[in-house]
Amino acid sequence: MHWKTVILLIAGTLFCLGSAGYGLVRVILRPRPDDGIDESHWELEDRHPALQRYQRWTQITLTAVIISMLLLFLCICV
């Protein structure tokens, strides 16, 4: 199998999984207004655990999407 085909399969799968994961994170892990985030003082305390989990998974899924887009672009250009 040609190396471009392998990279396209991996990057395409990663793009689909990252996009679906980002959508799920935005729907499922989004902090609700009743989680008590407003009571925490972000200047003085650590971040709220729900907000911290949401931001971490958002960064992970967006990183997966960006890496897969770069790999797809690389396969198209080379």
SVG drawing of the C-alpha trace seen along z (x, -y; Angstrom):
<svg xmlns="http://www.w3.org/2000/svg" viewBox="-29 -37 35 39">
<polyline fill="none" stroke="black" stroke-width="0.4" points="0.0,0.0 1.3,-3.4 2.3,-5.7 -0.2,-8.4 -3.0,-6.0 -2.1,-5.0 -1.7,-8.6 -5.0,-9.5 -6.8,-6.6 -5.3,-7.5 -5.9,-11.3 -9.4,-10.8 -10.3,-8.6 -8.7,-10.9 -10.6,-13.9 -13.9,-12.1 -13.2,-11.0 -11.9,-14.4 -14.9,-16.2 -17.4,-13.9 -15.6,-14.0 -15.6,-17.8 -19.3,-17.8 -19.9,-15.4 -17.7,-17.4 -19.6,-20.6 -22.9,-18.9 -22.1,-16.5 -19.3,-18.1 -20.3,-21.7 -20.6,-23.1 -24.2,-23.7 -25.2,-27.0 -26.1,-25.1 -22.6,-23.6 -21.5,-26.4 -18.9,-27.8 -19.9,-31.4 -19.1,-30.9 -15.5,-30.1 -13.0,-32.9 -10.7,-32.1 -8.1,-34.7 -7.6,-33.1 -8.6,-29.4 -7.9,-26.6 -10.3,-26.3 -13.6,-24.5 -13.2,-20.7 -16.1,-20.7 -14.7,-23.7 -11.2,-22.2 -12.4,-18.9 -14.4,-20.6 -11.4,-22.8 -9.0,-19.9 -11.2,-17.7 -11.9,-20.6 -8.2,-21.1 -7.6,-17.4 -10.3,-17.1 -9.3,-20.3 -5.7,-19.2 -6.7,-15.9 -8.7,-17.8 -5.9,-20.2 -3.2,-17.4 -5.5,-15.4 -6.1,-18.5 -2.4,-19.1 -1.8,-15.5 -4.5,-15.6 -3.0,-18.8 0.4,-17.2 -0.9,-14.3 -2.6,-16.5 0.4,-18.8 3.1,-16.2"/>
</svg>
